[in-house]
Amino acid sequence: MLPSQRSKFSLPKTGVYLNCAYMAPLLKKVERAGMAGILQKRNPMAVTPAMFFEDSEKLRAEYARLLNVSSPKRVVIIPSVSYGLASVARNVQLHKGDEVVVAAEQFPSNVYTWMDLTDRASARLKIVRPPDELAQRGRRWNERILDSINRHTRLVALGHVHWADGTRFDLAAIRKRTRDVGALMIIDGTQSVGALPFDMKAFDPDALVCAGYKWLMGPYSIGLAYYGPYFDDGKPVEENWINRLYSEDFTGLVNYQPAYQPGALRYEVGEHSNFVLVPMMLEALRQVNQWNPSRIQEYTDKISREALAMLRAAGCWIEEEYRGNHLFGVRLPREISLGKVKEALQKKKISVSIRGDSIRVAPHLYNTAAEMKMLAQTILTAP
Ligand SMILES: Cc1ncc(COP(=O)(O)O)c(C=O)c1O
């Protein structure tokens, strides 16, 4: 098992940060890359045309390595999940009676996009709720999703795990079902990719969109998206010069070019060669690849076991089978008040998030078993 990686971060000595699902803390080497990027602008003469392309290419290749994608040109830099999904929506033609399937209480960027698309076509947004009872909740929620996909379904948009309570969706089974009915599968990987292995060969999504500032350990306002062959001849949401063929030749830019760069590069955001954020994101992904998501799962499992046993023994409910180890919801028994727990956590400076009726816990390699136990004790002894 990996040892604690806390020394690679500058987290404060006081407080317990169990909230990577909110925002990853800054790795020291990512901070240095960002500073170098800022300082580079002191001297524009040192910024060559080739530099508009070099780091972006390295970043795409590093992300392709994480996902085991053979063509890095299917990977593009995006500023946000909503942007990456807007490119999907731009290329999906819905008709009256068509259906788009999402899970209940999904992250808003992955809901508003489909509300708008379905509204404009008088199509239906099908929101699949989890069962009310907790027994077998993850398994039964997955079954409901599979049952909701039928010959009217044009698109299924989900996370690999639910952002609020970590419920894991069985993407291999959902992929199979979407293929049977000819629907697209679009995945928001923001709360999983980087910490939970994503099996690209088994899931084979039509698009995978991911913000960079959580489990990819990057800065805010940069993310990455993968677009599969369905999108090869599609239209981007904007027409930026750098996404056109031969944009590397700065002297010929006004020989206006009808063709786009290869693969999915037409979907990349304008000014993607961000000289601060791209080197930061690249450094972050190098570290994530070095750690490897499977080892993050192993580590977060190990440090959580005792704490979870304590919580379960006291009547708390935590999903057993359908979740990862890096993000899970704790639901309290009736006798423990969520409000009181919230206060106690704040007092002890333990950072987690309350999402709906569950306490969202999101550990990473900088956390320890002692911190997880402190969380459990604080929950169980809240006044
Ligand atoms: C699942 C998920 N998707 C996306 C985002 C961020 O969306 P956007 O990049 O559109 O702001 C978050 C932020 O919490 C999230 O949890």
The ligand as a MOL file (V3000), in Angstrom:
LIG
                    3D

  0  0  0     0  0            999 V3000
M  V30 BEGIN CTAB
M  V30 COUNTS 16 16 0 0 0
M  V30 BEGIN ATOM
M  V30 1 C -20.4190 15.6340 -10.5240 0
M  V30 2 C -19.9770 17.0320 -10.7880 0
M  V30 3 N -19.9240 17.4760 -12.0560 0
M  V30 4 C -19.5290 18.7180 -12.3380 0
M  V30 5 C -19.1470 19.6050 -11.3590 0
M  V30 6 C -18.7070 20.9790 -11.7560 0
M  V30 7 O -19.4250 21.4340 -12.8720 0
M  V30 8 P -18.9480 22.6880 -13.7340 0
M  V30 9 O -17.5600 22.3540 -14.2030 0
M  V30 10 O -19.9260 22.7610 -14.8580 0
M  V30 11 O -18.9520 23.8690 -12.8370 0
M  V30 12 C -19.2000 19.1870 -10.0280 0
M  V30 13 C -18.8650 20.1160 -8.9320 0
M  V30 14 O -19.0950 19.8670 -7.7680 0
M  V30 15 C -19.6190 17.8700 -9.7440 0
M  V30 16 O -19.6610 17.4000 -8.4800 0
M  V30 END ATOM
M  V30 BEGIN BOND
M  V30 1 1 1 2
M  V30 2 1 2 3
M  V30 3 2 2 15
M  V30 4 2 3 4
M  V30 5 1 4 5
M  V30 6 1 5 6
M  V30 7 2 5 12
M  V30 8 1 6 7
M  V30 9 1 7 8
M  V30 10 2 8 9
M  V30 11 1 8 10
M  V30 12 1 8 11
M  V30 13 1 12 13
M  V30 14 1 12 15
M  V30 15 2 13 14
M  V30 16 1 15 16
M  V30 END BOND
M  V30 END CTAB
M  END
